[in-house]
Amino acid sequence: MACARVPLDEQQVTEPGSLGKEQTLPALHPARKEERCFVPYKSPPEDGSPAEAEAFLEHAKFITEDLDWLLALPHDKFWCQVVFDESLQRCLDSYLHHAPRGLDLAPLPSSPAVVDMQRSVHRAVFLTFLRMATHKESKENFLTPAVFGEIIYENFLFDIPKILDLCVLFGKGNSQLLHKMIENIFTQQPSYYSDLIETVPTVLQVFDTILDKCGLFCEGAAAMEPLKLNSHKQPTAMTMSQQDLVDLVLYLCDSTTTIHAFLDIFPAACSSFHSDGFLARLTSFYETAVPDLEKAVRKRNFDDKGFQEDLWKRLSHSCRKIVEMAHLLLHHTCLQPILEGGENMQTFADELLQHFTSFLPEKRFLSDYDEQFPIADDISLLQQALPVIDETRTSYLLQGVESAWDSVGRRRPHRPIQHRGAAGGAAASSSSFKLQEPEGGASLEGAEAMMDVPRKGNDGAGCAASEAELESLLTCIRELLPDLGEGFLLACLHEYDYNSELVINNILEDRLTPDLDQMDRAMPRPVKEKVADVLDVRSNVFDDDEFDVFRRDQVDMSRIWKGRRKGENARETLNDKQHIAEQKARYQAYETVVDEVVLEPGETGEAYELDAYDDEYDDTYEMSQVGANDLDGDSLLNPCVCVCVIFFFLNEMLVRSLFHGVNMRVYLCFSQNNVNRDQFVQDPALLRERADARRAAMHQRKGFRPEPRPSAVAGQPKGQGQNKETLLDRRKKEAHKGRGANHNRRNMADRKRNKGMIPS
């Protein structure tokens, strides 16, 4: 047996040989390998037929039992089996290649037994790789680190593709263990860093392949290959077959998810990806390919709308992962050294600002990146860490971000700036939708869509759309989501500021606001309230009369004619005296004129429709001595005399009938001075005198000088000097010389035009 405290690679063991004699062998020797055949892995059946399910269960049971047996071996036996058993490596590789991912289109197995068996195989494979990545299990069982690194590298127990698959398959829930595994592998064998650097061009080739399939090409010097001469004949995302488009989206989704998982679990690899212009190529690919793919997925007709929604989710997930990859590279290569306060902080800050500046031409990528990870937060962090940072450069970057939002036609969400420390990292919180994972229906976190929360204007109100624009937006949405009612879509458009792309994304990703989520998605369009007709509320002379055609169904047309009435002429009209007969009864009331009525003894005025005379009114004024002391002797002009003036053509009965028995008396009181009617025309000289007095008082209030000083523009002869008044007068003349003659024609013409006197 192995000696204690001796690494496995230096241990010697004594075992019986083939001839029965004992022989001494190294602890790691092919002769110590057990003869056991590990079967390759096969994925669960898609249709779920009982026969295939039973075959999978039996096959997976063999794998589980073999791996459990391997994990139960002692340290030396385990490594002998791992290093020298090729069937074991084929089994583990087959699982990494064929194990179901969370983004696969294959439906999940419906049988609970298949799900449980898949989970058992998944766990056994992960524990096997975990033990293979551990060079020291205990104080007695360990390998020399250098030998461990040589064993795993020379025997291809781990390589970069395997590590990428491990991250995407086992990253959820096991990120810390995976981080320790991969960190130990790269620490004990630095050659993996060289392999990783050589892998970056291969990753970039993935993006170039997608661009080539879409008939696009990467602009700029970052392109790895020259443009093909027949590139114009390549099919585009809109013209390629539907199956090719699906494969292209799935290829992009799988690649971006795998790379992001690796960078997220093992941040030390960001420095390798950061070299060779990976970030610039990534942003250029995003700006070139993403809009074209999104347009193809949205505009093309799919027989299965559910499949189209699923494809849109995967494309949105890919976009999210590309943006997060760019953020991981910037954070771990530029931001993290600044947060840790190490040396060369100014160099890292300049590099970060340089990367942000390179993002400015990529409008779509810059807006999506700023939506998830606000650039203003990073700039604020730089300003706190380095007060000497160039403010002109930062202002230019922030203006470029605003310009990117405007160019893509979206409004920037307003978020409070979050200050991030070294411990907190720079990861911004973002909501996500869930996709299914094969292990028991567990959710795969991280597949988020590009657009997030509802955005509104600065004042909080949504931007209204015209009727034609609203119909266009509804048509665009219903082409992709025909099962939704127009009433529900109208509510969504109103909530998301009439942004159809944002509405489609949030509906497909089930990320609507709680109010919209509770609404009936088949709700029809609300019926518009009928506006009252203007004819129903108008007011004119024909309201409710016999000619009101808006309220009457029948009108007497015999009373309506145009021009002269038929059958009439001027002579007949003049000879018609009917109006005289109609007025005769009115004038007969004025025929009887009675000057005096003699009443017999015992008769009263009631018999003649006369009221009793009441002299109380006269007695009232007779008791007052009005004008008794006037000097005027003319009794007719005396103000105290009350003269009752009654119209000469009305008799007493007419007065009583018109005024209902009220005694009408008109008192004419003349002024004390007996003057003619010319007293109302005043003396013009007196009027001029009063006007002069008012004018003088106004001038005195305003400080007006009645006698202006004569102008002294001429001044003294040249060479004798000028006094102050002359200089002021000359300056005044120069300033106001344009008021007369033709100097002010334009100003007066503008004044007339502004007042509407001259047509524009």
C-alpha positions in Angstrom: 0.0 0.0 0.0 1.0 3.6 -0.4 3.0 5.2 2.3 1.6 8.2 4.2 2.6 11.7 3.4 4.0 10.6 0.0 2.3 12.0 -3.2 0.7 9.4 -5.4 3.0 10.0 -8.3 6.0 8.9 -6.1 4.4 5.9 -4.4 5.3 2.3 -5.2 3.0 -0.6 -4.6 3.7 -4.4 -4.4 1.1 -6.7 -6.1 1.1 -10.3 -7.2 2.2 -10.8 -10.8 0.8 -13.0 -13.5 3.1 -15.9 -12.5 2.2 -15.6 -8.8 5.2 -13.7 -7.9 5.0 -10.3 -6.3 6.1 -7.3 -8.3 6.7 -3.7 -7.4 4.9 -1.1 -9.6 4.3 2.6 -9.5 1.0 3.6 -8.0 0.0 5.0 -11.4 0.4 2.2 -13.8 -1.8 0.8 -16.5 -1.6 -2.7 -15.0 -3.5 -1.5 -12.0 -6.5 -0.4 -14.1 -9.7 -2.5 -13.6 -11.3 -4.0 -16.7 -14.6 -2.3 -16.9 -16.4 -0.9 -19.9 -18.1 2.4 -19.6 -21.0 2.8 -22.1 -21.4 6.2 -23.9 -24.3 8.4 -22.9 -27.5 8.8 -25.0 -29.9 11.7 -24.5 -33.5 11.0 -23.3 -36.1 10.2 -26.0 -38.1 13.0 -27.4 -41.4 11.3 -28.2 -41.5 9.6 -24.9 -42.7 6.2 -26.1 -42.6 3.5 -23.4 -40.1 1.3 -25.3 -37.6 4.1 -25.8 -38.1 5.4 -22.2 -37.3 1.9 -20.9 -34.2 1.6 -23.1 -33.0 5.0 -21.8 -33.6 4.0 -18.2 -31.6 0.8 -18.6 -28.8 2.5 -20.5 -28.6 5.4 -18.0 -28.6 2.9 -15.1 -25.4 1.3 -16.4 -23.7 4.7 -16.5 -24.8 5.6 -13.0 -23.7 2.3 -11.5 -20.3 2.6 -13.3 -19.7 6.1 -12.1 -20.8 5.4 -8.6 -18.3 2.4 -8.6 -15.6 4.7 -9.9 -16.3 7.4 -7.2 -16.1 4.7 -4.5 -12.6 3.6 -5.5 -9.6 4.7 -3.4 -7.4 7.6 -4.5 -4.8 5.5 -6.3 -7.2 3.2 -8.0 -9.4 6.1 -9.1 -6.5 7.9 -10.8 -5.4 4.7 -12.5 -8.9 4.2 -13.9 -9.2 7.9 -15.0 -5.8 8.1 -16.7 -5.7 4.7 -18.4 -9.3 3.8 -19.1 -10.3 5.2 -22.5 -13.9 4.1 -22.3 -14.4 6.3 -19.2 -13.2 9.3 -21.1 -15.5 8.5 -24.0 -18.4 8.2 -21.6 -17.7 11.5 -20.0 -17.2 13.3 -23.4 -20.4 11.9 -24.7 -22.3 13.3 -21.8 -20.8 16.8 -22.4 -21.7 16.6 -26.1 -25.3 15.2 -25.8 -26.6 16.2 -22.4 -29.7 18.4 -22.8 -29.2 22.1 -22.3 -31.8 24.5 -21.1 -32.1 26.2 -24.5 -32.7 23.1 -26.5 -35.8 22.8 -28.6 -36.4 19.2 -27.7 -39.3 18.8 -25.3 -38.7 17.8 -21.7 -39.3 14.1 -20.9 -42.8 13.6 -19.5 -41.9 10.4 -17.5 -40.9 11.1 -13.9 -38.7 8.1 -14.0 -36.7 9.5 -17.0 -36.3 12.8 -15.2 -35.0 11.2 -12.0 -32.6 9.0 -13.9 -31.3 12.0 -15.9 -30.8 13.9 -12.7 -28.8 10.9 -11.3 -26.5 10.7 -14.3 -26.1 14.5 -14.2 -25.0 14.4 -10.6 -22.6 11.4 -11.1 -20.9 13.0 -14.1 -20.4 16.3 -12.2 -18.9 14.5 -9.1 -16.5 12.6 -11.4 -15.2 15.8 -13.0 -15.0 17.4 -9.6 -12.8 14.6 -8.3 -10.7 14.7 -11.4 -10.0 18.4 -10.9 -8.9 17.8 -7.3 -5.2 17.0 -6.8 -5.4 16.8 -3.0 -8.2 14.9 -1.4 -6.6 14.6 2.1 -3.2 14.8 3.8 -2.5 11.2 2.8 -4.1 11.2 -0.7 -2.7 13.8 -3.0 -0.7 14.4 -6.2 2.2 16.7 -6.7 0.8 19.9 -8.2 3.2 19.9 -11.2 2.5 16.2 -11.9 -1.2 16.8 -11.6 -1.1 19.5 -14.1 1.0 17.4 -16.5 -1.4 14.4 -16.1 -4.6 16.3 -16.9 -3.0 18.3 -19.8 -1.2 15.4 -21.5 -4.0 13.0 -21.1 -6.6 15.5 -22.2 -8.7 15.0 -19.1 -9.6 18.7 -19.4 -9.4 21.1 -22.3 -11.0 24.4 -23.2 -14.1 23.0 -24.9 -14.7 20.6 -22.0 -14.4 23.5 -19.5 -16.9 25.5 -21.5 -19.4 22.7 -21.6 -18.9 22.1 -17.8 -19.8 25.8 -17.2 -22.9 25.8 -19.3 -24.2 22.4 -18.0 -23.3 22.6 -14.3 -23.1 26.4 -13.7 -26.5 26.8 -12.2 -26.3 26.2 -8.5 -22.7 25.0 -8.7 -20.9 28.2 -9.7 -18.6 28.2 -6.6 -17.5 24.6 -7.0 -16.9 25.1 -10.7 -14.9 28.3 -10.0 -12.7 26.3 -7.6 -12.3 23.5 -10.1 -11.4 25.7 -13.1 -9.1 27.9 -10.9 -7.2 24.8 -9.7 -6.9 23.5 -13.2 -5.5 26.8 -14.6 -3.3 27.3 -11.5 -1.6 23.9 -11.7 -1.3 24.0 -15.4 -0.7 27.5 -16.9 -0.6 26.0 -20.3 -4.4 26.3 -20.4 -4.0 30.1 -20.5 -2.2 29.7 -23.8 -4.9 27.3 -25.1 -7.5 29.9 -24.1 -5.8 32.7 -26.0 -5.7 30.4 -29.1 -9.4 29.7 -28.6 -10.4 33.3 -28.8 -10.0 33.4 -32.7 -12.2 30.4 -32.9 -14.9 32.1 -30.9 -14.7 35.1 -33.2 -15.0 32.8 -36.1 -18.4 31.8 -34.7 -19.6 35.4 -35.1 -18.1 35.6 -38.6 -19.9 32.5 -39.6 -23.2 33.9 -38.5 -22.6 37.1 -40.4 -21.7 35.1 -43.5 -24.8 33.0 -43.2 -26.9 36.3 -43.0 -25.2 37.8 -46.0 -23.5 40.4 -43.9 -19.9 41.2 -43.2 -18.0 42.8 -40.3 -16.9 46.3 -41.2 -13.6 47.9 -40.2 -10.1 46.6 -39.7 -11.3 44.0 -37.2 -12.6 41.7 -39.8 -10.5 38.5 -39.9 -11.2 37.5 -43.5 -11.6 39.5 -46.7 -15.0 40.0 -48.2 -15.9 37.3 -50.7 -16.6 38.4 -54.3 -19.9 36.5 -54.4 -21.1 37.7 -51.0 -24.0 39.5 -52.7 -25.4 36.1 -53.7 -25.5 34.9 -50.2 -29.0 34.5 -48.7 -30.0 36.9 -46.0 -31.9 36.3 -42.8 -35.1 37.3 -44.6 -34.5 35.0 -47.6 -32.9 31.9 -46.1 -35.0 28.9 -45.3 -36.9 28.8 -42.1 -34.9 25.8 -40.8 -31.6 27.7 -41.5 -32.9 30.7 -39.6 -33.8 28.5 -36.7 -30.4 26.8 -36.7 -28.7 30.1 -36.9 -30.6 31.5 -33.9 -30.0 28.4 -31.8 -26.3 28.4 -32.8 -26.0 32.0 -31.7 -27.9 31.3 -28.5 -25.8 28.3 -27.5 -22.5 30.1 -28.3 -23.3 33.3 -26.4 -24.7 31.3 -23.4 -21.6 29.1 -23.2 -19.1 31.9 -23.4 -21.0 34.1 -20.9 -21.2 31.2 -18.4 -17.5 30.6 -18.7 -16.6 34.3 -18.2 -19.0 34.6 -15.3 -17.7 31.5 -13.5 -14.1 32.1 -14.2 -13.5 35.9 -14.4 -9.7 35.4 -14.8 -10.3 34.4 -18.4 -11.5 37.9 -19.2 -8.0 39.1 -19.6 -7.4 36.5 -22.3 -10.6 37.4 -24.1 -9.9 41.1 -23.7 -6.9 40.8 -26.0 -6.9 40.4 -29.7 -9.7 43.0 -30.1 -12.4 40.6 -28.9 -14.6 43.4 -27.4 -14.5 45.5 -30.6 -15.4 42.5 -32.7 -18.2 41.7 -30.3 -19.8 45.1 -30.5 -19.5 45.3 -34.2 -21.2 41.9 -34.6 -24.0 43.0 -32.3 -24.6 46.2 -34.3 -24.5 44.4 -37.6 -26.3 41.0 -37.0 -28.8 41.6 -34.2 -31.1 44.1 -36.1 -31.2 41.8 -39.1 -32.0 38.7 -37.1 -34.6 40.5 -35.1 -36.3 41.7 -38.2 -36.3 38.3 -39.7 -37.8 36.6 -36.6 -40.5 39.3 -36.3 -41.5 39.7 -40.0 -41.3 36.2 -41.3 -44.4 34.1 -41.3 -44.2 31.0 -39.1 -46.9 28.3 -39.1 -46.5 27.9 -35.3 -46.8 31.3 -33.5 -45.7 29.6 -30.3 -42.5 28.5 -32.0 -41.9 32.0 -33.2 -42.3 33.4 -29.7 -39.8 30.8 -28.4 -37.4 31.7 -31.2 -37.7 35.4 -30.2 -37.0 34.6 -26.6 -33.8 32.8 -27.6 -32.7 35.7 -29.8 -33.4 38.2 -27.0 -31.5 35.9 -24.6 -28.5 36.0 -26.9 -28.6 39.8 -27.1 -28.6 40.0 -23.3 -25.7 37.6 -23.0 -23.6 39.6 -25.5 -24.1 42.8 -23.6 -23.3 41.0 -20.3 -20.2 39.6 -21.8 -19.0 43.1 -22.8 -19.7 44.2 -19.2 -17.8 41.3 -17.7 -14.8 42.1 -19.8 -14.8 45.8 -18.9 -15.5 45.1 -15.2 -12.8 42.6 -14.6 -10.1 44.2 -16.8 -10.7 47.9 -16.1 -13.2 48.6 -13.3 -12.1 45.9 -10.8 -8.5 47.2 -10.5 -9.9 50.7 -9.9 -12.2 49.4 -7.2 -9.4 47.6 -5.5 -7.3 50.8 -5.5 -4.2 49.2 -7.0 -1.5 50.8 -9.0 -1.9 52.4 -12.5 -5.5 53.4 -11.7 -5.2 56.2 -14.2 -4.2 53.8 -16.9 -7.2 51.6 -16.3 -9.5 54.6 -16.2 -8.2 55.8 -19.6 -8.6 52.3 -21.0 -12.2 52.2 -19.8 -13.0 55.6 -21.3 -11.4 54.5 -24.5 -13.6 51.5 -24.7 -16.7 53.6 -24.1 -15.6 56.0 -26.8 -15.3 53.0 -29.2 -18.9 52.2 -28.4 -20.2 55.5 -29.7 -20.6 54.5 -33.4 -22.5 51.4 -32.3 -25.7 53.1 -31.5 -27.9 50.0 -30.9 -25.3 48.2 -28.8 -24.5 51.4 -26.8 -28.2 52.0 -25.9 -28.8 48.4 -24.9 -25.6 48.3 -22.9 -26.5 51.6 -21.1 -30.0 50.2 -20.4 -28.5 47.2 -18.4 -25.4 48.9 -17.1 -25.7 52.7 -17.1 -22.5 54.3 -18.3 -23.2 57.3 -16.1 -22.7 55.0 -13.0 -19.3 53.9 -14.2 -18.3 57.5 -15.0 -19.5 58.6 -11.5 -17.4 55.8 -10.0 -14.3 57.0 -12.0 -14.9 60.6 -10.8 -15.0 59.4 -7.2 -11.9 57.3 -7.5 -9.9 59.7 -9.7 -10.9 63.4 -9.1 -8.5 64.5 -11.8 -10.4 62.7 -14.6 -11.0 64.8 -17.7 -14.5 66.3 -17.4 -14.7 67.3 -21.1 -14.1 63.7 -22.1 -16.8 62.4 -19.7 -19.3 65.0 -20.9 -18.6 64.0 -24.5 -19.3 60.4 -23.6 -22.6 61.1 -21.8 -23.7 63.2 -24.7 -22.9 60.4 -27.1 -25.0 58.0 -25.0 -27.9 60.4 -25.2 -27.4 60.6 -28.9 -27.5 56.8 -29.2 -30.8 56.7 -27.4 -32.2 59.3 -29.8 -30.9 57.6 -32.9 -32.5 54.2 -32.1 -35.9 55.9 -31.4 -36.1 54.8 -27.7 -36.3 56.8 -24.5 -33.7 56.3 -21.9 -35.1 54.8 -18.6 -34.5 57.0 -15.6 -32.7 55.1 -12.8 -31.1 56.3 -9.7 -27.3 56.1 -9.7 -26.1 53.2 -7.7 -22.6 53.6 -6.2 -20.8 50.3 -6.3 -18.0 49.3 -4.1 -15.2 46.8 -4.5 -17.1 44.1 -2.6 -20.4 44.7 -4.3 -19.0 44.4 -7.8 -20.5 46.2 -10.8 -23.3 43.8 -11.7 -26.5 45.6 -12.2 -29.7 44.0 -11.2 -32.0 43.1 -14.0 -35.2 41.2 -14.3 -35.2 38.0 -16.3 -37.6 35.4 -17.7 -37.3 31.7 -17.1 -36.5 28.9 -19.6 -36.9 25.2 -18.7 -34.0 23.0 -17.9 -34.1 19.3 -18.4 -33.5 18.4 -14.7 -37.0 18.2 -13.4 -38.2 21.3 -15.0 -35.9 23.6 -13.1 -35.6 27.1 -14.5 -32.6 28.4 -16.2 -31.9 31.9 -15.0 -30.3 34.6 -17.2 -32.3 34.5 -20.4 -33.4 38.0 -20.4 -34.9 40.2 -23.1 -33.2 43.3 -24.4 -35.8 45.8 -23.3 -36.8 45.9 -19.7 -39.1 48.2 -17.8 -41.8 50.6 -19.1 -40.4 54.0 -20.0 -42.2 57.3 -19.8 -41.3 60.8 -20.4 -39.7 63.2 -18.1 -43.1 64.4 -16.9 -44.4 60.9 -16.4 -46.9 61.0 -19.1 -46.9 58.7 -22.1 -46.6 60.1 -25.6 -50.0 60.1 -27.4 -50.3 58.8 -31.0 -52.6 59.8 -33.7 -55.4 57.6 -35.0 -53.5 56.5 -38.1 -50.3 55.8 -36.0 -52.3 53.8 -33.5 -53.9 51.6 -36.2 -50.4 51.0 -37.7 -49.1 50.0 -34.3 -52.0 47.6 -33.7 -51.5 46.0 -37.1 -47.8 45.5 -36.5 -48.4 43.8 -33.1 -51.4 41.7 -34.3 -49.3 40.3 -37.2 -47.1 38.7 -34.6 -49.7 38.1 -31.9 -53.0 37.6 -33.6 -54.7 36.0 -30.6 -54.6 39.1 -28.5 -57.6 41.5 -28.4 -57.3 45.1 -29.5 -58.5 46.4 -26.2 -55.7 44.6 -24.4 -53.1 45.8 -26.9 -54.3 49.4 -26.6 -53.8 49.2 -22.8 -50.3 47.9 -23.3 -49.5 50.6 -25.8 -50.7 53.3 -23.5 -48.7 51.8 -20.6 -45.5 51.5 -22.6 -45.7 54.9 -24.3 -46.9 53.5 -27.7 -43.6 51.6 -28.2 -44.6 48.5 -30.2 -41.2 46.8 -29.8 -41.4 47.1 -26.0 -44.9 45.8 -25.9 -44.0 42.8 -28.1 -41.0 41.9 -26.0 -42.8 42.2 -22.6 -45.7 40.2 -23.8 -43.5 37.4 -25.2 -41.4 37.3 -22.1 -44.4 37.5 -19.6 -43.0 40.6 -18.0 -46.0 42.9 -18.1 -46.9 45.1 -15.2 -49.3 43.6 -12.6 -52.3 45.6 -13.9 -51.8 44.4 -17.5 -51.0 40.9 -16.4 -54.4 40.6 -14.7 -56.3 41.9 -17.8 -58.2 39.7 -20.2 -55.9 39.2 -23.2 -58.8 38.7 -25.5 -60.5 41.9 -24.5 -62.0 43.6 -27.5 -61.5 47.2 -28.5 -63.7 49.5 -26.4 -66.6 51.2 -28.3 -66.0 54.9 -28.7 -68.5 57.2 -27.1 -70.6 58.9 -29.8 -69.9 62.5 -29.9 -73.0 64.7 -29.9 -73.8 66.1 -33.3 -73.3 69.8 -33.7 -76.8 70.0 -35.1 -78.2 68.7 -31.8 -76.6 71.5 -29.8 -76.9 74.4 -32.2 -79.1 77.4 -31.4 -80.8 79.6 -34.0 -84.1 81.2 -34.8 -85.6 77.9 -36.2 -85.3 76.0 -32.9 -88.5 74.0 -32.2 -90.6 76.0 -34.7 -92.6 74.7 -37.6 -89.6 75.0 -39.9 -87.1 73.2 -37.7 -86.2 70.4 -40.2 -83.6 68.9 -37.7 -86.3 68.0 -35.2 -89.3 67.6 -37.4 -89.8 64.9 -40.0 -92.6 66.8 -41.8 -92.7 70.5 -42.7 -95.5 72.4 -44.4 -93.9 73.0 -47.7 -96.8 75.1 -48.9 -95.5 77.9 -46.7 -92.0 77.7 -48.2 -91.1 79.1 -51.6 -88.2 80.6 -53.4 -88.4 84.0 -54.9 -91.9 85.5 -55.8 -94.8 83.3 -54.8 -96.5 81.7 -57.8 -99.8 83.2 -58.8 -99.1 86.7 -57.4 -98.2 89.9 -59.0 -97.3 93.4 -57.9 -100.8 94.9 -58.5 -102.6 92.2 -56.5 -100.1 92.7 -53.6 -100.7 96.5 -53.6 -104.5 96.1 -53.8 -104.6 93.7 -50.9 -106.0 95.7 -48.0 -106.3 92.9 -45.5 -103.7 94.4 -43.2 -105.9 97.5 -42.9 -108.8 95.5 -41.6 -106.6 93.8 -39.1 -105.5 97.1 -37.7 -109.0 98.7 -37.7 -109.9 97.2 -34.3 -106.8 98.6 -32.8 -107.4 102.2 -34.0 -111.1 102.1 -33.0 -110.0 102.3 -29.3 -108.8 105.8 -30.0 -112.0 107.2 -31.7 -114.0 108.2 -28.6 -112.8 111.5 -27.2 -114.7 112.8 -24.1 -113.8 116.2 -22.9 -116.2 116.3 -20.0 -118.5 113.8 -18.4 -121.5 115.2 -16.4 -122.5 113.0 -13.6 -126.0 113.0 -12.4 -126.7 112.9 -8.7 -126.2 109.4 -7.4 -123.9 108.4 -10.2 -120.3 107.5 -9.9 -117.4 107.3 -12.4 -117.5 103.6 -12.4 -120.5 103.6 -14.7 -118.3 105.4 -17.3 -115.2 103.4 -16.4 -113.7 106.4 -14.6 -111.7 106.2 -11.3 -112.3 108.6 -8.5 -109.9 111.5 -8.5 -107.4 111.4 -5.7 -105.7 114.7 -4.9 -103.3 113.3 -2.4 -100.5 113.7 -4.8 -101.3 117.4 -5.3 -101.7 118.0 -1.6 -98.3 116.5 -1.0 -96.5 119.1 -3.2 -98.8 121.9 -2.2 -97.7 121.5 1.5 -94.0 122.0 0.5 -92.9 125.6 -0.2 -90.8 124.7 -3.2 -89.4 127.9 -4.8 -91.5 130.2 -2.7 -88.7 132.7 -2.3 -87.6 132.8 -5.9 -87.2 136.3 -7.4 -88.6 135.4 -10.8 -92.1 136.8 -11.2 -93.1 134.8 -14.1 -95.4 132.2 -12.7 -95.0 129.9 -15.7 -91.2 129.7 -15.2 -91.4 129.4 -11.4 -89.9 126.0 -10.4 -92.5 125.6 -7.7 -95.2 125.3 -10.3 -96.1 121.8 -11.3 -97.4 121.6 -14.8 -99.1 118.4 -15.9 -98.3 117.8 -19.5 -100.6 115.4 -21.3 -100.3 114.6 -25.0 -102.9 116.6 -26.9 -104.1 113.6 -28.9 -104.9 111.5 -25.9 -107.9 112.0 -23.8 -108.3 111.1 -20.1 -109.7 107.7 -20.9 -106.8 106.8 -23.1 -104.3 107.9 -20.4 -106.2 105.8 -17.8 -106.3 102.8 -20.1 -102.6 103.0 -21.0 -101.3 103.7 -17.5 -103.9 101.6 -15.6 -105.3 104.5 -13.6 -101.9 105.9 -12.5 -101.9 109.7 -12.5 -99.1 110.6 -15.0 -97.6 114.0 -14.2 -94.5 115.5 -15.7 -92.8 118.2 -13.7 -90.5 120.5 -15.5 -88.1 122.3 -13.2 -86.0 125.0 -14.7 -82.8 126.4 -13.3 -82.7 129.5 -11.2 -81.2 131.6 -14.0 -83.6 132.2 -16.7 -81.3 131.6 -19.8 -81.9 130.5 -23.3 -81.2 127.1 -24.8 -77.8 128.5 -26.0 -76.5 128.1 -22.4 -75.6 124.5 -23.3 -73.0 125.6 -25.8 -70.1 126.8 -23.8 -67.7 129.6 -24.7 -64.8 128.4 -26.8 -62.4 130.8 -25.2 -63.3 129.3 -21.9 -62.8 125.8 -23.2 -59.3 126.7 -24.6 -58.3 128.2 -21.3 -59.3 125.0 -19.4 -57.4 122.9 -21.9 -54.3 125.0 -21.5 -54.6 124.6 -17.8 -54.9 120.8 -18.0 -51.9 120.6 -20.4 -49.7 122.7 -18.1 -50.6 120.6 -15.1 -49.7 117.4 -17.1 -46.4 118.9 -18.2 -45.6 119.8 -14.7 -46.3 116.3 -13.5 -44.1 114.7 -16.1 -41.3 117.2 -15.8 -41.7 118.5 -19.3 -39.8 121.7 -20.3 -42.3 124.0 -22.1 -39.5 125.8 -23.9 -36.9 123.4 -25.3 -33.4 124.5 -25.5 -32.3 125.3 -29.0 -29.9 122.7 -30.5 -26.3 123.6 -30.4 -25.1 121.1 -33.0 -23.1 123.7 -34.9 -20.9 124.6 -31.8 -17.7 126.7 -31.9 -15.4 127.0 -34.9 -13.1 124.1 -35.5 -10.0 124.1 -33.4 -11.4 126.1 -30.5 -12.9 123.1 -28.7 -16.6 122.3 -28.1 -18.6 122.5 -24.9 -20.5 119.6 -23.3 -23.9 120.6 -24.6 -22.6 120.7 -28.2 -21.2 117.2 -27.9 -24.4 115.8 -26.4 -26.5 117.4 -29.1 -24.3 116.0 -31.8 -24.5 112.5 -30.2 -28.3 112.8 -30.0 -28.5 113.9 -33.7 -26.3 110.9 -34.7 -28.4 108.4 -32.7 -31.8 109.7 -33.9 -31.1 110.8 -37.4 -32.8 107.7 -38.8 -36.3 108.6 -37.5 -37.1 110.9 -40.4 -37.0 110.9 -44.1 -36.6 107.4 -45.6 -34.3 105.9 -43.0 -37.1 104.2 -41.1 -39.0 102.6 -43.9 -38.1 99.0 -43.1 -39.1 99.3 -39.4 -42.4 100.9 -40.2 -43.1 98.3 -42.9 -42.4 95.5 -40.4 -44.7 97.2 -38.0 -47.5 97.3 -40.5 -47.0 93.7 -41.5 -47.1 92.5 -37.8 -50.4 94.3 -37.4 -51.9 92.7 -40.4 -52.0 95.8 -42.6 -49.8 94.2 -45.4 -50.3 90.6 -46.6 -47.2 88.5 -46.0 
